[in-house]
Amino acid sequence: MELAAQNPAAASHPDAAQRTEFIHKKILQTIILLVTSYILLFVIIKFVNNRVKDIKARHVVRKNIAYVITFSVIMMILVIWMQNITYLSIFIGVAGAGLTLALQEVILGVAGWLLILIRRPFEVGDRIEINGIKGDIIDIRLFQTSMLEIGNWVDADQSTGRIVNIPNSFVFKTENYNYSRGFEFIWNEIPILVTFESNWQKGRDIIISHAMRLAEGQEDNVRRKIDAMRNRYMIFYGKLTPIVYVNIKDSGVELTLRYLTEAKKRRFTQDQLCRAILEDFDKHPDVNFAYPTYRIVKE
């Protein structure tokens, strides 16, 4: 009795064996929870893959399910370990201090992921450019964003077939350009050079006629998109129809066609226009393409 009275702390706290048993029990419960959650997630994802046919919708459903299960598991792990506040506070204190120093980039990546989910500067399916890397977003995960690369050694905006993984921390460190968010149309230009002797007015009319034919029925849709964007941004476009600008170059008259096209169809529309313009120019002998020439004068 005297020993117990002299050392009440020894009587009130579990001994080392009991603490070890307690920790082992909690670790086992945590492992069982993680394994069960993984199996549950696997079964649900397989069910979604079989039932949802739309690729984008299926991806969104899978990601949302993964987020819900992950959040639930984290909460349940906290409940398991919170049964003893002393161990939980020690664990959080030691782990928090160490992780903050060692995992700064990881923490910044998670913060970037939260910003992407909340502010939505882009989402799966958008075409963006980051640090000169262009591509279509195919996945947004906790630590990194995956893109299907376009451009690089491939001309125009065609896919290279490579998947680029970028840490989510980039949203705090560099700018990103979104080709399709909110307004999926971009301005494209096609420069065409004709000789000084050509009837450049006729060439201009040929180019603009094919561009107008391609843009038929598009202006109303574009204006609706712009009106929707004005709810968030101060944006104004005065002219939405195609236009041809004329410029004088060393080798001839440059006719530059400027027109709106969907971001993911830029190369396709440019191909259509170039084919039509080539065929029409062939029908008019007074309109000829120019190319760099040199004149040698003998004295």
TORLOLUM-908695 format. One record per residue (C-alpha): residue number from 0; residue in one letter; x, y, z. Coordinates in steps of 0.001 Angstrom, whole numbers, plus 500000, padded with zeros to 6 digits. Example, Ala and Ser with C-alpha at 12.3 -4.5 7.8 and 13.67 -1.06 7.14 Angstrom:
GUVEX    k  r      c1      c2      c3
GUVEX    0  A  512300  495500  507800
GUVEX    1  S  513670  498940  507140
This chain:
GUVEX    k  r      c1      c2      c3
GUVEX    0  M  500000  500000  500000
GUVEX    1  E  502820  502376  500882
GUVEX    2  L  504612  501708  497542
GUVEX    3  A  501416  502340  495593
GUVEX    4  A  500791  505522  497534
GUVEX    5  Q  504351  506716  496977
GUVEX    6  N  504108  506131  493195
GUVEX    7  P  500501  506688  492058
GUVEX    8  A  501625  507224  488419
GUVEX    9  A  502926  503659  488235
GUVEX   10  A  499593  502348  489425
GUVEX   11  S  497489  504468  487032
GUVEX   12  H  499359  503862  483738
GUVEX   13  P  499655  500537  481886
GUVEX   14  D  503039  498911  481979
GUVEX   15  A  505290  498486  478935
GUVEX   16  A  503772  495118  477994
GUVEX   17  Q  500265  496544  478024
GUVEX   18  R  501322  499520  475894
GUVEX   19  T  502977  497210  473369
GUVEX   20  E  499870  495027  473240
GUVEX   21  F  497703  498118  472759
GUVEX   22  I  499835  499403  469863
GUVEX   23  H  499949  495982  468178
GUVEX   24  K  496169  495739  468444
GUVEX   25  K  495689  499150  466840
GUVEX   26  I  498138  498359  464061
GUVEX   27  L  496295  495100  463322
GUVEX   28  Q  492953  496912  463239
GUVEX   29  T  494399  499528  460893
GUVEX   30  I  495790  496885  458521
GUVEX   31  I  492461  495018  458454
GUVEX   32  L  490661  498291  457713
GUVEX   33  L  493038  499148  454850
GUVEX   34  V  492802  495694  453255
GUVEX   35  T  489005  495628  453553
GUVEX   36  S  488724  499123  452071
GUVEX   37  Y  490978  498188  449147
GUVEX   38  I  488883  495103  448364
GUVEX   39  L  485682  497157  448615
GUVEX   40  L  487093  499819  446294
GUVEX   41  F  488224  497172  443794
GUVEX   42  V  484751  495576  443707
GUVEX   43  I  482942  498909  443322
GUVEX   44  I  485301  500130  440567
GUVEX   45  K  484837  496874  438660
GUVEX   46  F  481065  497270  438940
GUVEX   47  V  481266  500863  437654
GUVEX   48  N  483488  499837  434727
GUVEX   49  N  480914  497253  433669
GUVEX   50  R  477861  499500  434047
GUVEX   51  V  478964  503000  432981
GUVEX   52  K  479803  503139  429273
GUVEX   53  D  480632  506834  428848
GUVEX   54  I  484414  507172  429332
GUVEX   55  K  484419  510619  430967
GUVEX   56  A  481440  509864  433236
GUVEX   57  R  483016  506562  434260
GUVEX   58  H  486272  508289  435165
GUVEX   59  V  484482  510940  437257
GUVEX   60  V  482441  508304  439131
GUVEX   61  R  485544  506233  439884
GUVEX   62  K  487464  509241  441203
GUVEX   63  N  484564  510371  443415
GUVEX   64  I  484172  506870  444862
GUVEX   65  A  487908  506721  445575
GUVEX   66  Y  487779  510104  447325
GUVEX   67  V  484824  509077  449507
GUVEX   68  I  486392  505764  450539
GUVEX   69  T  489785  507389  451197
GUVEX   70  F  488227  510080  453392
GUVEX   71  S  486178  507467  455259
GUVEX   72  V  489253  505314  455886
GUVEX   73  I  491194  508290  457261
GUVEX   74  M  488347  509131  459636
GUVEX   75  M  488070  505512  460794
GUVEX   76  I  491821  505284  461417
GUVEX   77  L  491593  508399  463568
GUVEX   78  V  488725  506829  465514
GUVEX   79  I  490782  503667  466078
GUVEX   80  W  493759  505565  467459
GUVEX   81  M  491769  508235  469297
GUVEX   82  Q  490673  505664  471853
GUVEX   83  N  493845  506671  473658
GUVEX   84  I  494327  510454  473461
GUVEX   85  T  497862  510263  474838
GUVEX   86  Y  499147  508039  472028
GUVEX   87  L  497250  510051  469410
GUVEX   88  S  498688  513386  470551
GUVEX   89  I  502220  511968  470653
GUVEX   90  F  501771  510428  467205
GUVEX   91  I  500395  513632  465675
GUVEX   92  G  503077  515805  467271
GUVEX   93  V  506056  513711  466213
GUVEX   94  A  504698  512784  462779
GUVEX   95  G  503529  516312  462033
GUVEX   96  A  506879  517942  462788
GUVEX   97  G  508844  515379  460786
GUVEX   98  L  506520  515296  457803
GUVEX   99  T  506314  519078  457530
GUVEX  100  L  510082  519289  457076
GUVEX  101  A  510649  516179  454977
GUVEX  102  L  507581  516278  452748
GUVEX  103  Q  507174  519919  451799
GUVEX  104  E  506681  519122  448100
GUVEX  105  V  504204  516361  448912
GUVEX  106  I  502186  518664  451173
GUVEX  107  L  502265  521355  448490
GUVEX  108  G  501069  518756  445978
GUVEX  109  V  498093  517834  448157
GUVEX  110  A  497287  521533  448581
GUVEX  111  G  497458  521888  444795
GUVEX  112  W  495101  518933  444399
GUVEX  113  L  492595  520595  446748
GUVEX  114  L  492874  523847  444780
GUVEX  115  I  492232  521981  441524
GUVEX  116  L  489142  520301  442993
GUVEX  117  I  487733  523497  444519
GUVEX  118  R  488654  526209  441995
GUVEX  119  R  488660  523914  438944
GUVEX  120  P  491198  525728  436733
GUVEX  121  F  490926  522591  434591
GUVEX  122  E  489286  519178  434683
GUVEX  123  V  489579  515819  432956
GUVEX  124  G  489204  516273  429201
GUVEX  125  D  490535  519855  429086
GUVEX  126  R  493467  520775  426871
GUVEX  127  I  496076  522800  428755
GUVEX  128  E  499686  523983  428522
GUVEX  129  I  502105  524023  431478
GUVEX  130  N  505736  525144  431173
GUVEX  131  G  505642  524586  427425
GUVEX  132  I  504099  521110  427773
GUVEX  133  K  500721  520784  426044
GUVEX  134  G  498244  517964  426388
GUVEX  135  D  494787  516698  427283
GUVEX  136  I  494064  516023  430967
GUVEX  137  I  493361  512313  431443
GUVEX  138  D  493617  511991  435233
GUVEX  139  I  493842  514139  438376
GUVEX  140  R  495247  512305  441388
GUVEX  141  L  496214  513256  444920
GUVEX  142  F  499822  514121  444107
GUVEX  143  Q  500003  514537  440343
GUVEX  144  T  498060  515318  437186
GUVEX  145  S  498444  513187  434041
GUVEX  146  M  498282  514557  430495
GUVEX  147  L  498270  512923  427072
GUVEX  148  E  500921  515011  425343
GUVEX  149  I  500310  516844  422075
GUVEX  150  G  502718  518728  419813
GUVEX  151  N  506431  518451  420629
GUVEX  152  W  507980  516692  417599
GUVEX  153  V  504496  516151  416102
GUVEX  154  D  503207  519027  413979
GUVEX  155  A  500151  521034  415023
GUVEX  156  D  498113  519697  417950
GUVEX  157  Q  498239  515959  417355
GUVEX  158  S  498976  513467  420127
GUVEX  159  T  502498  512127  420593
GUVEX  160  G  501232  509097  422512
GUVEX  161  R  503276  509971  425605
GUVEX  162  I  501709  510411  429051
GUVEX  163  V  503190  513276  431076
GUVEX  164  N  502833  513263  434885
GUVEX  165  I  503114  516685  436541
GUVEX  166  P  503140  517279  440334
GUVEX  167  N  500049  519176  441488
GUVEX  168  S  502291  521741  443176
GUVEX  169  F  502678  523406  439750
GUVEX  170  V  499426  525352  440311
GUVEX  171  F  501287  527478  442880
GUVEX  172  K  504524  527844  440917
GUVEX  173  T  503706  528527  437273
GUVEX  174  E  500952  529675  434968
GUVEX  175  N  498769  527247  433041
GUVEX  176  Y  496904  527886  429797
GUVEX  177  N  493515  526272  429254
GUVEX  178  Y  492494  525851  425616
GUVEX  179  S  488983  524579  426252
GUVEX  180  R  487756  525547  429739
GUVEX  181  G  484486  527495  429427
GUVEX  182  F  485217  528544  425824
GUVEX  183  E  486483  525715  423663
GUVEX  184  F  487172  527896  420603
GUVEX  185  I  490552  529418  419740
GUVEX  186  W  491745  531753  417003
GUVEX  187  N  493861  530145  414305
GUVEX  188  E  495737  531838  411465
GUVEX  189  I  496814  530508  408067
GUVEX  190  P  499284  532719  406134
GUVEX  191  I  499170  532352  402339
GUVEX  192  L  501683  534124  400081
GUVEX  193  V  500759  535045  396479
GUVEX  194  T  502904  536772  393871
GUVEX  195  F  502825  540527  393285
GUVEX  196  E  501513  539839  389785
GUVEX  197  S  498566  537816  391123
GUVEX  198  N  495051  539142  391505
GUVEX  199  W  495365  539218  395284
GUVEX  200  Q  491823  540612  395711
GUVEX  201  K  490443  537504  394046
GUVEX  202  G  492702  535339  396184
GUVEX  203  R  491424  537078  399314
GUVEX  204  D  487807  536526  398243
GUVEX  205  I  488458  532818  397579
GUVEX  206  I  490031  532340  401004
GUVEX  207  I  487287  534172  402894
GUVEX  208  S  484515  532325  401034
GUVEX  209  H  485843  528921  402114
GUVEX  210  A  486352  530127  405686
GUVEX  211  M  482797  531497  405849
GUVEX  212  R  481442  528207  404538
GUVEX  213  L  483302  526357  407301
GUVEX  214  A  481994  528770  409943
GUVEX  215  E  478323  528501  408919
GUVEX  216  G  476106  527978  411960
GUVEX  217  Q  479022  528418  414348
GUVEX  218  E  478629  532100  415259
GUVEX  219  D  475448  531670  417339
GUVEX  220  N  477065  528887  419362
GUVEX  221  V  480206  530968  419887
GUVEX  222  R  478201  533971  421082
GUVEX  223  R  476307  531807  423571
GUVEX  224  K  479612  530536  424949
GUVEX  225  I  480969  534081  425256
GUVEX  226  D  477807  535283  427024
GUVEX  227  A  478212  532426  429510
GUVEX  228  M  481876  533354  430080
GUVEX  229  R  480952  536976  430818
GUVEX  230  N  479322  535771  434030
GUVEX  231  R  482836  535017  435331
GUVEX  232  Y  485273  537055  433222
GUVEX  233  M  485439  540497  431638
GUVEX  234  I  485733  539285  428060
GUVEX  235  F  484722  540873  424758
GUVEX  236  Y  485046  539816  421130
GUVEX  237  G  483977  542362  418524
GUVEX  238  K  484251  540126  415459
GUVEX  239  L  483644  536385  415415
GUVEX  240  T  483481  535736  411661
GUVEX  241  P  486602  534887  409602
GUVEX  242  I  488715  537721  408241
GUVEX  243  V  491682  537964  405859
GUVEX  244  Y  494480  540435  406609
GUVEX  245  V  496712  541706  403791
GUVEX  246  N  500431  542377  404196
GUVEX  247  I  503319  543111  401828
GUVEX  248  K  506287  540761  402069
GUVEX  249  D  509610  540573  400210
GUVEX  250  S  508420  537762  397941
GUVEX  251  G  504776  538726  397439
GUVEX  252  V  501474  539640  399047
GUVEX  253  E  500654  537787  402263
GUVEX  254  L  497002  536924  402851
GUVEX  255  T  496517  535784  406453
GUVEX  256  L  493251  534040  407261
GUVEX  257  R  492129  534389  410877
GUVEX  258  Y  489201  532249  412029
GUVEX  259  L  487691  530576  415090
GUVEX  260  T  487901  526829  415502
GUVEX  261  E  487437  524302  418264
GUVEX  262  A  490698  523821  420156
GUVEX  263  K  490839  520091  419457
GUVEX  264  K  489965  520494  415757
GUVEX  265  R  492549  523092  414755
GUVEX  266  R  494562  520811  412508
GUVEX  267  F  491449  519227  411008
GUVEX  268  T  489892  522576  410033
GUVEX  269  Q  493219  523885  408728
GUVEX  270  D  493549  520789  406541
GUVEX  271  Q  490022  521276  405161
GUVEX  272  L  490614  524943  404367
GUVEX  273  C  494022  524400  402753
GUVEX  274  R  492667  521638  400509
GUVEX  275  A  489733  523778  399383
GUVEX  276  I  491925  526849  398769
GUVEX  277  L  494496  524844  396764
GUVEX  278  E  491795  523363  394549
GUVEX  279  D  490206  526774  393966
GUVEX  280  F  493500  528531  393208
GUVEX  281  D  494196  525895  390535
GUVEX  282  K  491054  527070  388728
GUVEX  283  H  492280  530678  388525
GUVEX  284  P  495511  531196  386537
GUVEX  285  D  495725  534817  387700
GUVEX  286  V  496254  533727  391326
GUVEX  287  N  499632  532102  391974
GUVEX  288  F  501508  531113  395090
GUVEX  289  A  504735  532992  395764
GUVEX  290  Y  508022  531629  397030
GUVEX  291  P  511405  533175  397828
GUVEX  292  T  513191  534193  394605
GUVEX  293  Y  516584  535676  393792
GUVEX  294  R  517453  537872  390829
GUVEX  295  I  520992  538028  389506
GUVEX  296  V  521804  541182  387568
GUVEX  297  K  524823  541207  385263
GUVEX  298  E  526462  544550  384605
